[in-house]
Structures are given as structure tokens and as C-alpha cells.
Amino acid sequence: MSYRVLLILIALINFIAPLGFVPLFDLDEGAFSEATREMIQSGNYITTYLDGALRFDKPILIYWLQAFSVKTFGLNEFALRFPSAVAGLLWGFAIWSFTKKELGEKAAFFATLFMLSALQVNLIAKAAIADSLLNLFIATSLFAIWQFLESKNRVYLYASFALIALGTLTKGPVAIMIPLITVAIYMGLKREFKEFFKIIFNPIGILIFLAIALPWYYLEYLDQGQKFIDGFFLKHNIGRFSSAMESHRGSIFYFIPVILLGFLPFTSILIKTLAKAKEIFSTNLGLFLIIWFAFVFIFFSLSGTKLPHYVVYGYTPLFILMGAYSAKRFKEFALLDILPILALYATLFALPFFTNYMELNNRYVEDIIKAIPLEFGGFYLSSIAIAFILTIAIKYSKFSLKIKSVIIALLFTILLNFVVIKAYANIAQQPIKDAALYAKEHSLKPILYHITKPSFLLYLNSKSLKEKPSKDKVILLKSKNLKDFKSYKILYSKYGIYLIKLTK
């Protein structure tokens, strides 16, 4: 079996096999997916709504792709996550192709393996949100720009404009900003100012960009006018940088632990790579890649709103640099190289036992904690123990370095996707889905009471009932809010999620 086949196998196991394995996660997956369902139901493919309210969080492309997938595969988790998974596969293939051309096949193998197995990539690359698609367009646009700078072939320049336009349809101005600033800093350091302005003001490139990106923005403005300007540009773009939205704040060092966790199981390779910063700066490609990462890291570290996936926009260059380091210097796994992943396994194993010592005054949180030993039980614990032991055994085996890397990656990603995430989903999301299916089966129209779970609406296949709770009404709520009602009949309950019918 060739190493290319192994990478394809890992990609399919990580990005395709788990698509329908767990319910959609709230808030993000639920919000994107429910907005797509409402789009299909209404037939309005210009403006997105969530539970009947305008949703200006993101542009339109991911919704179109999800809608097409739903029409092809039906309204289910597989269909809603499939566009992101395909984008993740293409993202991985782009890293392979670019790295192979620039640095050779061995570097391409490691760079792609690191990307496919990275913890944070596994969490977002197949999620029913816009970020996998955006990462694909950011990565490929910068790859195309680099190819143009090296070859002066205008096909690459025009391709970069097209890819940036698609990114702008996916998540807005950030898809312009990251390539633009990266290239500006790189060419500025090279004192190629005149060439830079020729690139960004290329008339054919601008026409390509406008032909792809402008129509939807224009139609959305015609449909919503100033609401679109205020909601999309001012609130969800400028507002996210200038202030912390929805309490998503953090210190200037927020993304350091995010990166260290996000690159598991190969965090040690990242640290070793960055320790060779002097060598990275010695080549044009290395300089270009490190500028790309550094800008993303610094910009979002200074942003008012901080979310873990923001820094992933700068992960692609790190994967490539790690691949280059591994091709030249990585000869064998040292014990220190596997300590980060062993530490994670130990932490995950200990997690269910910590709950015995927690005391909280929130009934819903207490219900969640009580559920942890049930879902994080024997199968979960034995799976982690096996992964821990096998990782150590692989380190001391006589397999080649590539095979060891593949096995460690497979152990980690299989455990993550089919054991850890599954156990978490059983507690956090399965009760929401089951409650919705119960309500749908019994033709109920619940009121959502102090609870925001857009996935519930998707599984219910209906918007929420906009009424105040009263006699004979059905309510979806968390256990901590049961005290607000004196007389009710419990229709469904699990892990702190209740569906009740008021009797008074």
C-alpha cells in the first residue's frame, strides 16, 4: 500500500465516515443547518433567516452548498456536513500538491498527514459551518499567488482573484484581508512595491473578483438595504474585531494554548519546527509562509472577539513548514515527541472520575455531570487505555517513521471521532435531537423557554412557537428552569433536557 493511499484512507476515515455519526452541535452547526432548512422551505436563496429572524452572520455560499447537498441526500447530518467535508478533502489535497511541487513528496506526505490528523482541523473540517470552506479558499488563493510570484504566469493570478472571491462569498472580508496583507508584507520586505500594486489593481483580476462576489452582495443589499450593512459589515465584521461579541473574549495570549492543543497529536513537531525559525526565514517560501501564519496569529490575538477556530486560518503554512522540517530532520520518535498526546489521553481517561468531586448550584449542569460516568464508561475508558498503550508500543516498534506516524495519527483520529466526540454528543446533543423527534412524531409545537438550540428546530422541521407559556402549551427547557412552573406533565426528559406540557 502506497503512502498516498494511506493518506486517502486517513482522509476518508476522518472527514467522511463520521458525518452522520453524531447529531448536529449547537450553536454553530445547528444555526447554519436550520438557516439552510428555512432557506429551502421558503425558496428565498438570497437572504438567510434563523427561526424566522434575519441572519447576517455569514455570506451565502455555504448555505447554497448545504442546500444542494440536502436536495441530493435528504435533510440529515451527512448532507449538512458533506460540503464542509469535501472542502476539507480538497484543502488536504491542495496542501499535498503545493508542498510536493515546492518541497518534494516526503515533505508533502508529512504536511498532509499533520493537517489530516490535527485535533482542531478534525473538529472544524467536517462541521456544518463555513470554516472548512473558508480555509480551502484562503489556502488555495495564497498558493496561487505564490505560484504567480514564482512563475509570472497570469493564470495563477487570475485564479487567486477567483478563489478570494469565493472566500468572500463564504465568510466576507477576512478572505480578502489575509491574502492581501500577507502578500503586502512579503513584497514590502522584498521592496517590490510597484509589482505589488500591479497585482492588486490588475483589471482582469478585479473583473473576475467582481463577477463572482458582487452579484449576491448587490442582491442582498437590494433585498435588505441598510439592515444588511449594519448587520453584516458593521456588526459581524468590524464589530467582531473592535469588541468581544457574545462574551467570546480572551487575553492576548489566548491562541497559544489553542495552537498547542490544536496540533495534537504532533504538537512536538510544531515546536521543533518553530525552533528553527532562522532557517525558515532563510528561504523566500519559508518567509512567505511564516508571514502568513504570523499575520493571522497577531491580528486575531488583537481582535476583541476570540474564538478557537480563528487561528486555524494560519495553520496551513505551519503544516507545510512542519512537513519541510520532518523531511529533513525528523528521523525517529523520541519519548518527548509522544508525551503531549499521552498527556491528553491521560486527561481524557481521568475526566469521568473528576466529576465525583464537583458540587454546583445549577441543576442543569449537575444533570450533565451525573451523565458523564454513564456515557464516559467502560468502552470509553478501555478505548483510551488501548490508544495510550499502543502509542507507546508504536514508538518502540521497528516500523518505519512514516508507518509509525500514520498509526499514531489513525489511533488518535479514530478515538477522537468515534469515541470521545460520540460520548460528548450523547450528553450534549442527543437529548435535543430525541426531544425534537418526539415532538415531531406527536405533532407538537413547543415553545423554547430560555434555551437556544437551533438544531432542535431542524430536527422538528419547524420554527419555534412564538408565544408565552400557558396552560396546555408544550415547553422545551433545561432542568434548572423547571422551578418556573408549578404544574406540568413531563413528556420527555434526559440529561437535563425536558419537554413538558403545562397543566395550569
VOTOR-770615 format. One record per residue (C-alpha): x, y, z. Coordinates in steps of 0.05 Angstrom, whole numbers, padded with zeros to 5 digits, always signed. Each point is the difference from the previous one (the first is absolute). Layout:
# VOTOR-770615
XYZ...
# end
This chain:
# VOTOR-770615
+00000+00000+00000+00030+00067-00021+00005+00059+00046-00048+00039-00044-00053-00054+00011+00012+00004+00075-00012+00075-00001-00064-00010-00040-00022-00054+00050+00012+00047+00059-00036+00056-00035-00062-00043-00012+00000-00027+00071+00007+00070+00029-00044+00042-00046-00052-00046-00031-00013-00059+00046-00022+00041+00061-00048+00047-00037-00065-00032+00023+00028-00031+00064-00023+00053+00049-00054+00053+00003+00013+00071-00021+00034+00042+00053-00029+00065+00025+00007+00057-00008+00039+00005-00064-00017-00064-00038-00072+00006+00022-00005+00073-00022+00031-00011-00069-00041-00062-00013-00067+00029+00024+00012+00062-00042+00012-00045-00060-00065-00039+00015-00039+00065+00004+00032+00023-00066-00023-00063-00035-00069+00005+00031-00010+00073-00018+00032-00003-00069+00038+00064+00017+00072-00014-00021+00026+00071+00010-00015+00017+00073+00010-00049+00057-00045-00004+00061+00006-00038+00065-00066-00016+00035-00032+00053-00043+00050+00055+00019+00051+00030-00047+00068-00034+00005+00058+00042-00026+00057-00040+00033+00029-00027-00065-00007+00009-00075-00038-00049-00043+00046-00052-00031+00000-00052+00056-00076+00004+00003-00006-00012-00075+00047-00060+00004-00037-00029+00060-00067+00010-00035+00025-00036-00062+00026-00057+00044-00066-00005+00037-00038-00003-00066+00047-00057-00020+00006-00041+00064-00060+00023+00041-00005+00041+00063+00050-00034+00046+00067+00009+00034+00038-00032-00057-00028+00047-00052+00009+00063+00042+00073-00017+00017+00018-00028-00069+00020+00067-00033+00048+00016+00057+00029-00070-00003+00012+00006-00075+00033+00068+00012+00044-00034+00053+00021-00054-00049+00016+00052-00053+00038+00041+00052+00043-00061+00016+00011-00015-00074+00021+00073-00012+00052-00005+00056+00026-00066-00030+00005+00028-00071+00031+00067+00019+00050-00031+00049+00020-00055-00048+00014+00051-00055+00040+00047+00045+00034-00047+00050-00006-00071-00025-00044-00061+00012+00027-00017+00069-00015+00069+00027-00069-00003-00034-00015-00066+00035+00015+00028+00070-00033+00067-00013-00065-00033-00022+00002-00051+00056+00008+00055+00052-00059+00037-00030-00045-00061-00005+00013-00022+00072+00003+00067+00036-00051+00005+00057-00028+00068-00020-00005-00017-00073-00038-00064+00017-00049+00041+00040-00015+00053-00053+00016-00030-00068-00064-00041-00003-00045+00043+00044-00062+00030-00033+00029+00070+00004+00038+00046-00048+00071-00008+00026+00023-00061-00039-00021+00033-00065+00034+00065+00020+00065-00035+00018-00001-00033-00068-00007+00066-00036+00051+00037+00043+00051-00055-00010-00010-00009-00074-00002+00075-00014+00068+00009+00034+00028-00061-00035-00022+00030-00066+00031+00068+00017+00066-00034+00018+00000-00038-00065-00011+00065-00037+00056+00035+00037+00046-00057-00019-00022-00012-00072-00032+00066-00021-00054-00042-00033-00062+00043+00002-00045-00061+00003+00020-00008+00073-00014+00073+00013-00070-00004-00030-00012-00065+00039+00019+00036+00065-00052+00055-00014-00053-00053-00013+00017-00039+00063+00000+00064+00042-00068+00017-00029-00027-00069+00020+00029+00011+00069-00036+00067+00004-00065-00036-00016+00016-00048+00056+00018+00045+00058+00009+00070-00024+00059+00050+00003+00046-00047+00039+00010-00039-00064+00028+00063-00032+00039+00025+00059+00044-00061+00014+00027-00009-00071+00006+00075-00011+00039+00016+00064+00043-00062-00006+00022+00018-00070+00007+00074+00018+00048-00016+00057+00039-00051-00040+00009+00045-00061+00013+00060+00045+00059-00037+00032+00024-00015-00070-00008+00073-00019-00045-00020-00058-00051+00056+00012-00014+00014-00074-00012-00073-00015-00047-00006+00059-00045+00056-00023+00000-00030-00071-00025-00065+00030-00056+00028+00043-00024+00049-00053+00002-00050-00057-00063+00019-00040-00016-00071-00024+00010-00027+00070-00047+00053+00028-00053-00016-00052+00005-00074+00017-00008+00016+00074-00060+00046-00012-00033-00049-00048+00001-00055+00054-00010+00038+00065-00039+00062-00017-00068-00028-00024-00021-00030+00066+00023+00060+00041-00038+00046-00047-00063-00042+00001+00003-00006+00076+00006+00076+00006-00060+00009-00046-00039-00049+00043+00020+00026+00069+00032+00068-00010+00031+00032+00062-00017-00061+00042+00051-00039-00040+00054+00054+00008-00013+00005+00075-00007-00074+00013+00053-00030-00044+00055+00052-00008-00006+00042+00063-00021-00053+00050+00029-00066-00023+00065+00026-00032+00022+00066+00029-00036-00014+00066+00035-00067+00010+00069+00033-00003-00016+00062+00041-00037-00034+00057-00015-00069+00030-00065-00026-00029-00042-00051+00039+00052+00001+00056+00053-00032-00045+00059+00038+00030+00070-00020+00022+00069+00027+00015+00053+00015-00052+00029-00070+00015-00067-00035-00014+00023-00036-00062+00065-00030+00028-00034-00057+00038-00050-00006-00057+00057-00014-00049+00036-00049+00047-00064-00040+00007-00023+00010-00071+00062-00034-00030-00006-00064+00040+00023-00054-00010+00061+00033-00031+00008+00062+00043+00073-00018+00015+00016+00003-00075-00030+00070-00003+00044+00023+00058+00062-00030-00031-00017+00033-00067-00010+00070+00030+00065-00008+00038+00034+00001-00068-00027+00070-00015+00067+00024-00027-00001-00054-00054-00072+00016-00017+00016+00073-00013+00059-00019-00045-00044-00021-00059-00052+00041-00038-00053-00054+00009+00015-00006+00074-00006+00075+00009-00066+00002-00039-00029-00056+00043+00022+00028+00067-00029+00068-00018-00066-00033-00017-00003-00034+00068+00027+00059+00039-00050+00049-00028-00060-00046+00016+00027-00013+00070+00014+00073+00016-00063+00028-00032-00048-00046+00037+00040+00005+00064-00015+00075-00002-00073-00010-00020-00054+00014+00052-00038-00064-00017+00041-00064+00007-00022-00070-00021+00046-00060-00005-00011-00012-00074+00022+00070-00021+00074-00019+00005-00011-00061-00045+00002+00048-00059+00075+00002+00012+00011-00075+00010+00013-00019-00073+00069+00033-00003+00019-00034+00066-00019-00068-00028+00045+00012-00059+00058+00025+00043-00008-00061+00044+00001-00044-00062+00065+00033-00023+00032-00009+00069-00022-00073+00004+00026-00017-00070+00070+00026+00019+00008-00010+00075-00054-00046+00028+00033-00069+00005-00033-00034+00059-00052+00012+00054+00031+00019+00067-00039-00011+00064-00010+00076+00005-00034-00002-00069-00057-00043+00025-00006+00031+00070-00052+00053-00022-00048-00052-00029+00012-00047+00059-00017+00058+00047-00065+00012-00038-00019-00074+00005+00015+00001+00075-00044+00063+00008-00057-00030-00040+00005-00065+00040-00003+00038+00067-00058+00045-00021-00058-00045+00024+00032-00008+00068+00006+00075+00013-00076+00007-00002-00006-00034+00068+00031+00060+00033-00042+00055-00033-00054+00037+00037-00041+00051-00037-00064+00040+00012-00025-00005-00072-00046-00059-00008+00011-00006-00075+00075-00002+00008-00008-00051+00056-00043-00043-00047+00055+00003-00052+00053-00019+00050-00041-00059+00024-00004-00024-00072+00075+00000-00010+00014-00067+00034-00057-00031-00040+00025+00021-00069+00075+00003+00016-00001-00071+00027+00033-00067-00014+00005+00005-00076+00026+00071+00003+00052-00015+00054+00024-00064-00032+00007+00034-00068+00043+00054+00029+00043-00050+00039+00011-00040-00064+00019+00062-00039+00049+00021+00056+00034-00069+00002+00003-00007-00076+00030+00069-00008+00057-00019+00046+00008-00067-00035+00002+00033-00069+00055+00047+00023+00044-00060+00019-00019-00043-00060+00044-00013-00061-00048+00031-00050+00024+00056-00045-00009+00072+00022-00056+00011-00051-00038-00062+00023+00008+00020+00073-00027+00069-00016-00059-00028-00037-00019-00048+00056+00006+00053+00053-00044+00046-00042-00051-00055-00012-00004-00019+00073-00011+00072+00020-00051+00018-00053-00041-00064+00008-00002+00010+00075-00019+00073-00009-00054-00009-00052-00032-00065+00021+00009-00002+00076+00013+00068+00032-00046+00043-00044-00053-00054+00001-00001-00003+00076-00004+00076+00004-00055+00003-00053-00041-00051+00038-00003+00047+00059-00001+00068-00033-00040-00010-00064-00036-00067-00003-00053+00022+00051-00015+00061-00043-00008-00043-00062-00043-00052+00035-00045+00053+00031-00010+00031-00069-00016-00067-00032-00050-00014+00056-00033+00067-00011-00002-00012-00075-00029-00070+00007-00056+00027+00044-00012+00062-00042+00019+00047+00057+00021+00073-00008+00044+00015+00060+00019+00067+00029+00075+00006+00012+00005+00028+00070+00068+00032+00018+00036-00049-00045+00035+00012-00067+00005-00065-00040-00009+00012-00074+00013-00073-00015-00066-00015+00037-00037+00041-00053+00035-00037-00056-00018-00069+00027-00070+00025+00015-00004+00026-00071-00035+00063+00024+00013+00069+00029-00012+00010+00074-00067+00022+00028+00004+00074+00017-00048+00001+00059+00003+00007+00075-00006-00064+00040-00072-00015+00021-00045-00059+00015+00005-00058-00049+00061+00029-00034+00061-00045-00011+00066+00029+00024+00073-00020-00015+00045+00021+00058+00059-00018+00043-00010-00032+00068+00023+00063+00036-00061+00036-00026-00052-00051+00022-00008+00040+00064-00034+00055-00040-00062-00045-00010-00043-00031+00055-00043-00049-00038+00022-00039-00061+00005-00069-00031+00068-00026-00022-00003-00025-00072+00075-00012-00008+00062+00009+00042+00073-00019-00004+00064+00030+00027-00032+00065+00022-00042+00011-00064-00075+00000+00011-00061+00002-00044-00060+00016+00044-00074+00016-00009-00028+00052+00046-00063-00021+00038-00015+00066+00033
# end
